């Protein structure tokens, strides 16, 4: 069942088209990643889904509710963690959670218990009554995830959840996302420009560039898009080029050096058992088998090109550094 | 289920907690009016006093039974509504503290824009009107408390304040705080930079303050200034609060204790309503 439906979403600012005809759906319990370089339109897409921006055209449904017509209902279903921190630094972690809870209609004992449960989930319980201004970047991000989960949302939206975090915090955040998916079955829509992150966490990935989705599928499907896997076979005994004739379904076969054969195939996962069978049937034996799949990195660069994405940010993000 | 006052409570809670967390702000709230009271109040206080007059010019006829300093004292008493200058000024100081505090409260809206907290309130399923009303109410409670502190300071420093008038004066201060907090929030919602807001504060607050009767009475103002003063909501706060704190009833038409309350209540509700409307339309799209 689809929790998020985006159909032909277009979002234009004064003179820029940030999102240009994007369509995708996210199923219940799925982790869906929007992957793309900076300025690809990921954050704008997410802001429309989170009801912060009105779509210029197209249709966006969350839990069956239209984001333009019934934003109030959508807001109740969604927890959001923004790319830039949105905590009140002058309040304690607990108070940040408390205010959020009250804004989402929670109260009393239930709210208190839920706050403690969520702080415990992100391992910040012992810092509950410390002011957020003393928190590190990683702690703030974890607190924001806890806050996003406080109202027990159907959908958690994470905008670049690990940007600017140290490897430890990053691993921790990944951990939380995996646990949310497996333990709570919560639907997660995330953006990232880290390929390993999308590869590691997402059930499905949409690669975005210039306001459009250029490719969509599982990590594996995307990698297979680039076509060929390569299988390397090192035989125990010297072989000749003639061995190539034994294998069927192979795009290309070469003898690299004595006893080392390279097979270019469509899908190594599927073909490898077949290859092994042939080897055994011909009475040969192997010393070593390895295969290489194209990395998501190669797919990504193949689809989005290699040029740098320099775009001007809004002036707000410049001034914020001055006044922090 | 979202029709309850939770969002209002949440935002009041936040504003009050923030204020309690920042001790330095508490100090500056007290210190700033204290500086005005000491240097302006005490300084001018002795100027506007008959007792400071000693040299009797020759050839001036003096009515029997009166000294020149008595006459001067009577003159000043009439101008300042029957109280000495220090009392006059201290009773206006509370209004000024509330005005400045409330207005500058809008600054936190701009911080929220820059620190991303505004988004947090915009994606919440809570009623926007209640959210912004809560924030304004929180600010108003804080600045009214600050005003009370100044009144108590004045009570210690100036002789003429009436203890019994304080509860009623606080009502005037609170309604004014709601009005000026709303105004600050409305302006802040329309701006993006702290510098811009500070410029507006300087541009607006100084004239409004000086044309409100805090430092000198309306009656001796130039005519054009009187007109501005009549349209300045702060004048009504100053007049009303001064009346209840000291009994001095020096104002322009239509200022009277009842009319002051009416004007402030009307302006306050209008501002609060407008703040709600502006916040409903607020988006992150600039």
Interface residues (C-beta under 8 A of the other chain):
Chain A: X13 X47 X50 X51 X52 X53 X54 X72 X73 X75 X76 X78 X80 X82 X84 X85 X86 X87 X88 X89 X90 X91 X95 X98 X99 X100 X101 X102 X103 X104 X105 X107 X131 X314 X315 X316 X319 X320 X323 X324
Chain B: X1 X2 X4 X6 X7 X9 X10 X11 X13 X14 X17 X18 X21 X22 X111 X113 X114 X115 X116 X117 X119 X120 X121 X122 X123 X124 X125 X126 X131 X192 X193 X194 X283 X284 X285 X286
